[in-house]
Amino acid sequence: MLYFIKILMFWSLSFAVVASDAKIAPLQNFVNQLKTFSADFEQTQPEEELMKLNLSEGSILLKRPGKLVWQYTKPDPQKIVIDGINLWVYDTDLDQVTVRAVSEIQNDLPLSWLLFQEPIETKYRIIYGGIIKGVEWFNLAPKENTFFQSLDVGMRNGVMVEVHMYQNSDNVTKVKFKNIKINSALSDEQFEFRAPKGVDVIGQPQ
């Protein structure tokens, strides 16, 4: 009788693990099969007074592993480039470029789970959030300290369509993607950055 109870407990635990894995499978499959991702986006972020939201627009190019162009076009142009080694931030209003080694800030990148080819669960606890208005949600909680508390990733038909970044309960940056293209051809040259002439460069590239 005791042996039979142990078998039942084993089956129950095994089923729970499989069910949990099945819930997060859409996110895992999307990441595992992704080579490139490009889209336009709209981003909302609360102002310091928390009385209204700032709206920004731009585009994203992503190529695994480790290459990203995140470009704001409205209202304040800014270009962020990760070339695999360095992170470049070009602020056109300030006429200034800052550069840092990606290795110094990799854990703080909100899309590091997607950029780099390592299992998500090594650095994040994944919690299934259910389906809301046709979007399937997954919460990623960093296992190590980062400047953000957690991320919500929203997927529709197996493709990432939204990302919410929580710095705290009152400060949530929300990004919605549109005109999405998956695994289209993107050249490495699209992720190279050269500072325009006359622009101040702060930091040393690797």
C-alpha positions as YAML, in Angstrom:
chain: A
units: angstrom
residues:
- id: 1
  name: MET
  ca: [0.00, 0.00, 0.00]
- id: 2
  name: LEU
  ca: [2.80, 2.42, 0.89]
- id: 3
  name: TYR
  ca: [4.53, 1.63, -2.42]
- id: 4
  name: PHE
  ca: [1.28, 2.38, -4.32]
- id: 5
  name: ILE
  ca: [0.94, 5.75, -2.55]
- id: 6
  name: LYS
  ca: [4.53, 6.64, -3.47]
- id: 7
  name: ILE
  ca: [3.80, 5.81, -7.12]
- id: 8
  name: LEU
  ca: [0.72, 8.05, -7.07]
- id: 9
  name: MET
  ca: [2.75, 10.90, -5.52]
- id: 10
  name: PHE
  ca: [5.44, 10.48, -8.18]
- id: 11
  name: TRP
  ca: [2.83, 10.64, -10.96]
- id: 12
  name: SER
  ca: [1.25, 13.74, -9.42]
- id: 13
  name: LEU
  ca: [4.57, 15.57, -9.11]
- id: 14
  name: SER
  ca: [5.61, 14.56, -12.62]
- id: 15
  name: PHE
  ca: [2.33, 15.83, -14.04]
- id: 16
  name: ALA
  ca: [2.73, 19.17, -12.25]
- id: 17
  name: VAL
  ca: [6.20, 19.67, -13.73]
- id: 18
  name: VAL
  ca: [4.97, 18.74, -17.23]
- id: 19
  name: ALA
  ca: [1.95, 21.04, -16.89]
- id: 20
  name: SER
  ca: [4.22, 23.89, -15.79]
- id: 21
  name: ASP
  ca: [6.59, 23.30, -18.69]
- id: 22
  name: ALA
  ca: [3.64, 23.15, -21.08]
- id: 23
  name: LYS
  ca: [2.38, 26.52, -19.87]
- id: 24
  name: ILE
  ca: [5.65, 28.30, -20.65]
- id: 25
  name: ALA
  ca: [6.30, 26.36, -23.86]
- id: 26
  name: PRO
  ca: [5.05, 29.16, -26.18]
- id: 27
  name: LEU
  ca: [7.61, 31.57, -24.73]
- id: 28
  name: GLN
  ca: [10.42, 29.00, -24.82]
- id: 29
  name: ASN
  ca: [9.58, 28.01, -28.42]
- id: 30
  name: PHE
  ca: [9.53, 31.63, -29.56]
- id: 31
  name: VAL
  ca: [12.96, 32.29, -28.07]
- id: 32
  name: ASN
  ca: [14.49, 29.01, -29.25]
- id: 33
  name: GLN
  ca: [13.38, 29.52, -32.84]
- id: 34
  name: LEU
  ca: [14.13, 33.24, -33.06]
- id: 35
  name: LYS
  ca: [17.01, 34.45, -35.21]
- id: 36
  name: THR
  ca: [15.90, 38.01, -35.98]
- id: 37
  name: PHE
  ca: [13.07, 40.31, -34.88]
- id: 38
  name: SER
  ca: [12.11, 43.65, -36.40]
- id: 39
  name: ALA
  ca: [9.13, 45.88, -35.67]
- id: 40
  name: ASP
  ca: [7.83, 49.37, -35.04]
- id: 41
  name: PHE
  ca: [6.81, 50.17, -31.48]
- id: 42
  name: GLU
  ca: [4.89, 52.53, -29.25]
- id: 43
  name: GLN
  ca: [6.18, 53.05, -25.73]
- id: 44
  name: THR
  ca: [4.40, 54.59, -22.77]
- id: 45
  name: GLN
  ca: [6.12, 55.57, -19.56]
- id: 46
  name: PRO
  ca: [4.83, 57.53, -16.55]
- id: 47
  name: GLU
  ca: [6.30, 60.96, -15.87]
- id: 48
  name: GLU
  ca: [7.96, 61.62, -12.53]
- id: 49
  name: GLU
  ca: [4.79, 63.34, -11.28]
- id: 50
  name: LEU
  ca: [2.80, 60.23, -12.34]
- id: 51
  name: MET
  ca: [0.06, 62.53, -13.65]
- id: 52
  name: LYS
  ca: [0.35, 61.53, -17.30]
- id: 53
  name: LEU
  ca: [2.13, 59.15, -19.64]
- id: 54
  name: ASN
  ca: [4.93, 59.95, -22.03]
- id: 55
  name: LEU
  ca: [4.40, 58.43, -25.46]
- id: 56
  name: SER
  ca: [7.36, 57.54, -27.69]
- id: 57
  name: GLU
  ca: [7.54, 55.88, -31.09]
- id: 58
  name: GLY
  ca: [10.35, 54.07, -32.83]
- id: 59
  name: SER
  ca: [11.63, 50.85, -34.30]
- id: 60
  name: ILE
  ca: [13.63, 47.79, -33.27]
- id: 61
  name: LEU
  ca: [16.04, 45.49, -35.07]
- id: 62
  name: LEU
  ca: [17.29, 42.45, -33.18]
- id: 63
  name: LYS
  ca: [19.64, 39.70, -34.28]
- id: 64
  name: ARG
  ca: [20.72, 36.88, -32.04]
- id: 65
  name: PRO
  ca: [23.11, 36.61, -30.40]
- id: 66
  name: GLY
  ca: [23.72, 40.03, -28.92]
- id: 67
  name: LYS
  ca: [22.85, 42.58, -31.63]
- id: 68
  name: LEU
  ca: [20.20, 45.27, -31.27]
- id: 69
  name: VAL
  ca: [19.16, 48.63, -32.71]
- id: 70
  name: TRP
  ca: [16.51, 50.42, -30.64]
- id: 71
  name: GLN
  ca: [15.68, 53.74, -32.26]
- id: 72
  name: TYR
  ca: [13.32, 56.41, -30.97]
- id: 73
  name: THR
  ca: [11.91, 58.66, -33.68]
- id: 74
  name: LYS
  ca: [9.29, 60.64, -31.72]
- id: 75
  name: PRO
  ca: [9.21, 62.87, -29.79]
- id: 76
  name: ASP
  ca: [12.96, 62.92, -29.00]
- id: 77
  name: PRO
  ca: [15.22, 61.10, -31.47]
- id: 78
  name: GLN
  ca: [17.68, 58.71, -29.86]
- id: 79
  name: LYS
  ca: [19.51, 55.64, -31.12]
- id: 80
  name: ILE
  ca: [20.67, 52.70, -29.00]
- id: 81
  name: VAL
  ca: [22.92, 50.14, -30.66]
- id: 82
  name: ILE
  ca: [24.34, 46.90, -29.29]
- id: 83
  name: ASP
  ca: [26.93, 45.55, -31.70]
- id: 84
  name: GLY
  ca: [27.64, 42.36, -29.77]
- id: 85
  name: ILE
  ca: [30.46, 43.91, -27.74]
- id: 86
  name: ASN
  ca: [29.54, 47.52, -27.00]
- id: 87
  name: LEU
  ca: [26.39, 49.42, -26.15]
- id: 88
  name: TRP
  ca: [26.16, 52.80, -27.90]
- id: 89
  name: VAL
  ca: [23.65, 55.52, -27.03]
- id: 90
  name: TYR
  ca: [23.43, 58.42, -29.46]
- id: 91
  name: ASP
  ca: [21.44, 61.40, -28.17]
- id: 92
  name: THR
  ca: [20.92, 63.75, -31.11]
- id: 93
  name: ASP
  ca: [19.63, 66.64, -28.99]
- id: 94
  name: LEU
  ca: [22.77, 66.61, -26.85]
- id: 95
  name: ASP
  ca: [25.06, 65.85, -29.79]
- id: 96
  name: GLN
  ca: [26.58, 63.16, -27.59]
- id: 97
  name: VAL
  ca: [27.41, 59.46, -27.75]
- id: 98
  name: THR
  ca: [28.05, 57.26, -24.72]
- id: 99
  name: VAL
  ca: [29.57, 53.79, -25.02]
- id: 100
  name: ARG
  ca: [29.95, 50.93, -22.53]
- id: 101
  name: ALA
  ca: [30.94, 47.30, -22.73]
- id: 102
  name: VAL
  ca: [27.88, 45.06, -22.93]
- id: 103
  name: SER
  ca: [29.47, 42.71, -20.39]
- id: 104
  name: GLU
  ca: [29.21, 45.46, -17.74]
- id: 105
  name: ILE
  ca: [25.46, 45.95, -18.08]
- id: 106
  name: GLN
  ca: [24.13, 42.76, -19.65]
- id: 107
  name: ASN
  ca: [21.95, 41.80, -16.67]
- id: 108
  name: ASP
  ca: [20.28, 45.23, -16.69]
- id: 109
  name: LEU
  ca: [19.19, 45.01, -20.33]
- id: 110
  name: PRO
  ca: [15.41, 44.42, -20.39]
- id: 111
  name: LEU
  ca: [15.74, 42.25, -23.51]
- id: 112
  name: SER
  ca: [18.81, 40.28, -22.40]
- id: 113
  name: TRP
  ca: [16.63, 37.15, -22.11]
- id: 114
  name: LEU
  ca: [15.96, 37.45, -25.85]
- id: 115
  name: LEU
  ca: [19.29, 38.81, -27.05]
- id: 116
  name: PHE
  ca: [21.62, 36.14, -25.73]
- id: 117
  name: GLN
  ca: [21.51, 32.42, -26.40]
- id: 118
  name: GLU
  ca: [21.20, 31.05, -22.90]
- id: 119
  name: PRO
  ca: [18.16, 29.34, -21.34]
- id: 120
  name: ILE
  ca: [15.75, 31.92, -19.90]
- id: 121
  name: GLU
  ca: [15.30, 29.94, -16.69]
- id: 122
  name: THR
  ca: [18.99, 30.30, -15.80]
- id: 123
  name: LYS
  ca: [18.46, 33.98, -14.95]
- id: 124
  name: TYR
  ca: [14.68, 34.36, -14.60]
- id: 125
  name: ARG
  ca: [11.82, 32.72, -12.77]
- id: 126
  name: ILE
  ca: [9.03, 32.30, -15.30]
- id: 127
  name: ILE
  ca: [5.41, 32.59, -14.16]
- id: 128
  name: TYR
  ca: [2.49, 31.95, -16.49]
- id: 129
  name: GLY
  ca: [0.00, 34.83, -16.40]
- id: 130
  name: GLY
  ca: [-2.87, 33.52, -18.50]
- id: 131
  name: ILE
  ca: [-4.60, 34.93, -21.58]
- id: 132
  name: ILE
  ca: [-6.08, 38.44, -21.56]
- id: 133
  name: LYS
  ca: [-7.86, 39.77, -24.66]
- id: 134
  name: GLY
  ca: [-6.11, 37.25, -26.89]
- id: 135
  name: VAL
  ca: [-2.63, 37.97, -25.51]
- id: 136
  name: GLU
  ca: [-0.82, 35.25, -23.54]
- id: 137
  name: TRP
  ca: [1.27, 36.66, -20.69]
- id: 138
  name: PHE
  ca: [4.47, 35.48, -19.01]
- id: 139
  name: ASN
  ca: [6.19, 37.15, -16.07]
- id: 140
  name: LEU
  ca: [10.00, 37.06, -15.90]
- id: 141
  name: ALA
  ca: [11.45, 37.77, -12.45]
- id: 142
  name: PRO
  ca: [15.26, 38.21, -12.38]
- id: 143
  name: LYS
  ca: [17.08, 35.84, -10.05]
- id: 144
  name: GLU
  ca: [19.82, 38.47, -9.58]
- id: 145
  name: ASN
  ca: [19.47, 42.15, -8.72]
- id: 146
  name: THR
  ca: [18.76, 44.38, -11.72]
- id: 147
  name: PHE
  ca: [17.45, 47.92, -12.06]
- id: 148
  name: PHE
  ca: [14.03, 46.50, -12.96]
- id: 149
  name: GLN
  ca: [11.93, 44.27, -10.72]
- id: 150
  name: SER
  ca: [10.31, 42.10, -13.38]
- id: 151
  name: LEU
  ca: [9.08, 41.91, -16.97]
- id: 152
  name: ASP
  ca: [5.77, 40.90, -18.47]
- id: 153
  name: VAL
  ca: [5.98, 39.45, -21.98]
- id: 154
  name: GLY
  ca: [2.78, 39.31, -24.02]
- id: 155
  name: MET
  ca: [2.45, 36.92, -26.96]
- id: 156
  name: ARG
  ca: [-0.15, 36.46, -29.66]
- id: 157
  name: ASN
  ca: [-0.07, 33.45, -31.98]
- id: 158
  name: GLY
  ca: [3.36, 32.51, -30.66]
- id: 159
  name: VAL
  ca: [4.94, 35.93, -31.34]
- id: 160
  name: MET
  ca: [5.99, 38.64, -28.86]
- id: 161
  name: VAL
  ca: [3.68, 41.66, -29.22]
- id: 162
  name: GLU
  ca: [4.14, 43.49, -25.89]
- id: 163
  name: VAL
  ca: [6.71, 43.92, -23.12]
- id: 164
  name: HIS
  ca: [6.07, 45.64, -19.78]
- id: 165
  name: MET
  ca: [9.03, 46.55, -17.59]
- id: 166
  name: TYR
  ca: [8.39, 47.12, -13.88]
- id: 167
  name: GLN
  ca: [10.90, 49.31, -12.04]
- id: 168
  name: ASN
  ca: [8.40, 49.48, -9.20]
- id: 169
  name: SER
  ca: [4.63, 49.29, -8.85]
- id: 170
  name: ASP
  ca: [4.22, 52.94, -9.92]
- id: 171
  name: ASN
  ca: [6.78, 52.96, -12.73]
- id: 172
  name: VAL
  ca: [5.89, 50.63, -15.59]
- id: 173
  name: THR
  ca: [7.24, 51.09, -19.10]
- id: 174
  name: LYS
  ca: [4.98, 49.45, -21.68]
- id: 175
  name: VAL
  ca: [6.01, 48.68, -25.26]
- id: 176
  name: LYS
  ca: [3.63, 47.49, -27.97]
- id: 177
  name: PHE
  ca: [5.07, 46.11, -31.21]
- id: 178
  name: LYS
  ca: [3.49, 46.27, -34.66]
- id: 179
  name: ASN
  ca: [4.55, 45.52, -38.25]
- id: 180
  name: ILE
  ca: [6.47, 42.57, -36.82]
- id: 181
  name: LYS
  ca: [8.82, 40.50, -38.94]
- id: 182
  name: ILE
  ca: [10.34, 37.28, -37.64]
- id: 183
  name: ASN
  ca: [13.56, 35.72, -38.95]
- id: 184
  name: SER
  ca: [13.89, 38.04, -41.94]
- id: 185
  name: ALA
  ca: [17.39, 38.66, -43.31]
- id: 186
  name: LEU
  ca: [19.33, 41.27, -41.31]
- id: 187
  name: SER
  ca: [23.00, 41.93, -42.03]
- id: 188
  name: ASP
  ca: [25.62, 42.46, -39.33]
- id: 189
  name: GLU
  ca: [26.38, 45.85, -40.91]
- id: 190
  name: GLN
  ca: [22.97, 47.10, -39.76]
- id: 191
  name: PHE
  ca: [24.21, 46.79, -36.18]
- id: 192
  name: GLU
  ca: [27.45, 48.70, -36.61]
- id: 193
  name: PHE
  ca: [27.70, 52.17, -35.11]
- id: 194
  name: ARG
  ca: [29.96, 55.01, -36.14]
- id: 195
  name: ALA
  ca: [29.79, 58.26, -34.21]
- id: 196
  name: PRO
  ca: [29.03, 61.24, -36.47]
- id: 197
  name: LYS
  ca: [31.83, 63.75, -36.90]
- id: 198
  name: GLY
  ca: [31.96, 66.46, -34.26]
- id: 199
  name: VAL
  ca: [29.90, 64.51, -31.73]
- id: 200
  name: ASP
  ca: [31.31, 64.06, -28.23]
- id: 201
  name: VAL
  ca: [32.00, 60.42, -27.36]
- id: 202
  name: ILE
  ca: [31.98, 59.48, -23.69]
- id: 203
  name: GLY
  ca: [33.61, 56.16, -22.83]
- id: 204
  name: GLN
  ca: [35.93, 53.78, -24.63]
- id: 205
  name: PRO
  ca: [34.66, 51.02, -26.96]
- id: 206
  name: GLN
  ca: [36.04, 47.52, -26.46]
...
